[in-house]
Amino acid sequence: MADQRSTTAKEVYSFCMKKPMRNYLLFFLAALLAILLAVSFRSMFVILLLLAINAVLSLIIRPFKTVLSGIEIVTFSTVLCSVAYGPKTGMLVGLVSIIVSLLCLGRFTNYAVLMVPVVMLLGYLAFYLSAFGIAAAGIIMTAAYNLVIFCIIIFLGGNTVKGFSYIGVNIVLNIFLFSVLAPIALKMMVSP
């Protein structure tokens, strides 16, 4: 009898632990639907393409995530879509991108719960830096994003060596992406 209660308690605990994940997935689907309803067909294609590349990259990196830490295109996708399609779209793309990346990497932790609103804010604010050009806006947002990551690592008592490794790789990658690829991608996204 006690064994049966123990099994039932474990099942209830397991179910309760999965409920937040379902809430995130429902929120993710609602945000994706909002994005797709609010943009043109061409924009929809670009956003879905960026999300697919994000998911594939995250799945490829997953087995090597400790070695390849810092390689992601969430920041790139978020800032690019914000500058091209506006702050609300940038915010929603940031939300969907970070959730896709975290789920594909298997990193949905306490850290992730803090990162989701940070990336959404990044997507919203990037639009207002577009006057500086996509490269400058992207590099500024990358620096801000990594500063927040460092603060979160310190606040949560994370491994600062891994944090510095992540931040270093992430900054170098995003400087390359925003300096070389973003101007070309933005021109294709906004040209008639």
VENFENPE-V944766 format. One record per residue. N is the residue number from 0. RES is the residue in one small letter. PHI is phi as a letter, one per 40 degrees, with the letter a starting at -180 (* if undefined). PSI is psi as a letter, one per 40 degrees, with the letter a starting at -180 (* if undefined). Layout:
n->N res->RES phi->PHI psi->PSI
n->N res->RES phi->PHI psi->PSI
This chain:
n->0 res->m phi->* psi->d
n->1 res->a phi->c psi->d
n->2 res->d phi->c psi->d
n->3 res->q phi->c psi->d
n->4 res->r phi->c psi->d
n->5 res->s phi->c psi->d
n->6 res->t phi->c psi->d
n->7 res->t phi->c psi->d
n->8 res->a phi->c psi->d
n->9 res->k phi->c psi->d
n->10 res->e phi->c psi->d
n->11 res->v phi->c psi->d
n->12 res->y phi->c psi->d
n->13 res->s phi->c psi->d
n->14 res->f phi->c psi->d
n->15 res->c phi->c psi->d
n->16 res->m phi->c psi->d
n->17 res->k phi->c psi->d
n->18 res->k phi->d psi->d
n->19 res->p phi->c psi->d
n->20 res->m phi->c psi->d
n->21 res->r phi->c psi->d
n->22 res->n phi->c psi->d
n->23 res->y phi->c psi->d
n->24 res->l phi->c psi->d
n->25 res->l phi->c psi->d
n->26 res->f phi->c psi->d
n->27 res->f phi->d psi->d
n->28 res->l phi->c psi->d
n->29 res->a phi->c psi->d
n->30 res->a phi->c psi->d
n->31 res->l phi->c psi->d
n->32 res->l phi->c psi->d
n->33 res->a phi->c psi->d
n->34 res->i phi->c psi->d
n->35 res->l phi->c psi->d
n->36 res->l phi->c psi->d
n->37 res->a phi->c psi->e
n->38 res->v phi->b psi->i
n->39 res->s phi->c psi->i
n->40 res->f phi->c psi->d
n->41 res->r phi->c psi->d
n->42 res->s phi->c psi->d
n->43 res->m phi->d psi->d
n->44 res->f phi->c psi->d
n->45 res->v phi->c psi->d
n->46 res->i phi->c psi->d
n->47 res->l phi->c psi->d
n->48 res->l phi->c psi->d
n->49 res->l phi->c psi->d
n->50 res->l phi->c psi->d
n->51 res->a phi->c psi->d
n->52 res->i phi->c psi->d
n->53 res->n phi->d psi->d
n->54 res->a phi->c psi->d
n->55 res->v phi->c psi->d
n->56 res->l phi->d psi->d
n->57 res->s phi->c psi->d
n->58 res->l phi->c psi->d
n->59 res->i phi->c psi->d
n->60 res->i phi->c psi->d
n->61 res->r phi->d psi->d
n->62 res->p phi->c psi->e
n->63 res->f phi->b psi->f
n->64 res->k phi->c psi->d
n->65 res->t phi->c psi->d
n->66 res->v phi->c psi->d
n->67 res->l phi->c psi->f
n->68 res->s phi->d psi->h
n->69 res->g phi->h psi->e
n->70 res->i phi->c psi->h
n->71 res->e phi->a psi->i
n->72 res->i phi->b psi->e
n->73 res->v phi->c psi->d
n->74 res->t phi->c psi->d
n->75 res->f phi->d psi->d
n->76 res->s phi->c psi->d
n->77 res->t phi->c psi->d
n->78 res->v phi->c psi->d
n->79 res->l phi->d psi->d
n->80 res->c phi->c psi->d
n->81 res->s phi->c psi->d
n->82 res->v phi->c psi->d
n->83 res->a phi->c psi->d
n->84 res->y phi->b psi->e
n->85 res->g phi->h psi->i
n->86 res->p phi->c psi->d
n->87 res->k phi->c psi->d
n->88 res->t phi->c psi->d
n->89 res->g phi->d psi->d
n->90 res->m phi->c psi->d
n->91 res->l phi->c psi->d
n->92 res->v phi->c psi->d
n->93 res->g phi->d psi->d
n->94 res->l phi->d psi->d
n->95 res->v phi->c psi->d
n->96 res->s phi->c psi->d
n->97 res->i phi->c psi->d
n->98 res->i phi->c psi->d
n->99 res->v phi->d psi->d
n->100 res->s phi->c psi->d
n->101 res->l phi->c psi->d
n->102 res->l phi->c psi->d
n->103 res->c phi->c psi->d
n->104 res->l phi->c psi->e
n->105 res->g phi->g psi->f
n->106 res->r phi->b psi->f
n->107 res->f phi->c psi->g
n->108 res->t phi->b psi->a
n->109 res->n phi->d psi->d
n->110 res->y phi->d psi->d
n->111 res->a phi->c psi->d
n->112 res->v phi->c psi->d
n->113 res->l phi->c psi->d
n->114 res->m phi->c psi->d
n->115 res->v phi->d psi->d
n->116 res->p phi->c psi->d
n->117 res->v phi->c psi->d
n->118 res->v phi->c psi->d
n->119 res->m phi->c psi->d
n->120 res->l phi->c psi->d
n->121 res->l phi->d psi->d
n->122 res->g phi->c psi->d
n->123 res->y phi->c psi->d
n->124 res->l phi->c psi->d
n->125 res->a phi->d psi->d
n->126 res->f phi->d psi->d
n->127 res->y phi->c psi->e
n->128 res->l phi->b psi->e
n->129 res->s phi->c psi->d
n->130 res->a phi->c psi->d
n->131 res->f phi->c psi->e
n->132 res->g phi->h psi->i
n->133 res->i phi->c psi->d
n->134 res->a phi->c psi->d
n->135 res->a phi->c psi->d
n->136 res->a phi->c psi->d
n->137 res->g phi->c psi->d
n->138 res->i phi->c psi->d
n->139 res->i phi->c psi->d
n->140 res->m phi->c psi->d
n->141 res->t phi->c psi->d
n->142 res->a phi->c psi->d
n->143 res->a phi->c psi->d
n->144 res->y phi->d psi->d
n->145 res->n phi->c psi->d
n->146 res->l phi->c psi->d
n->147 res->v phi->c psi->d
n->148 res->i phi->d psi->d
n->149 res->f phi->c psi->d
n->150 res->c phi->c psi->d
n->151 res->i phi->c psi->d
n->152 res->i phi->c psi->d
n->153 res->i phi->c psi->d
n->154 res->f phi->c psi->d
n->155 res->l phi->c psi->e
n->156 res->g phi->g psi->f
n->157 res->g phi->c psi->i
n->158 res->n phi->c psi->h
n->159 res->t phi->c psi->d
n->160 res->v phi->c psi->d
n->161 res->k phi->c psi->d
n->162 res->g phi->c psi->d
n->163 res->f phi->c psi->d
n->164 res->s phi->c psi->d
n->165 res->y phi->d psi->d
n->166 res->i phi->c psi->d
n->167 res->g phi->c psi->d
n->168 res->v phi->c psi->d
n->169 res->n phi->c psi->d
n->170 res->i phi->c psi->d
n->171 res->v phi->c psi->d
n->172 res->l phi->d psi->d
n->173 res->n phi->c psi->d
n->174 res->i phi->c psi->d
n->175 res->f phi->c psi->d
n->176 res->l phi->c psi->d
n->177 res->f phi->c psi->d
n->178 res->s phi->c psi->d
n->179 res->v phi->b psi->d
n->180 res->l phi->c psi->d
n->181 res->a phi->c psi->d
n->182 res->p phi->d psi->d
n->183 res->i phi->c psi->d
n->184 res->a phi->c psi->d
n->185 res->l phi->c psi->d
n->186 res->k phi->c psi->d
n->187 res->m phi->c psi->d
n->188 res->m phi->c psi->d
n->189 res->v phi->b psi->e
n->190 res->s phi->c psi->i
n->191 res->p phi->c psi->*
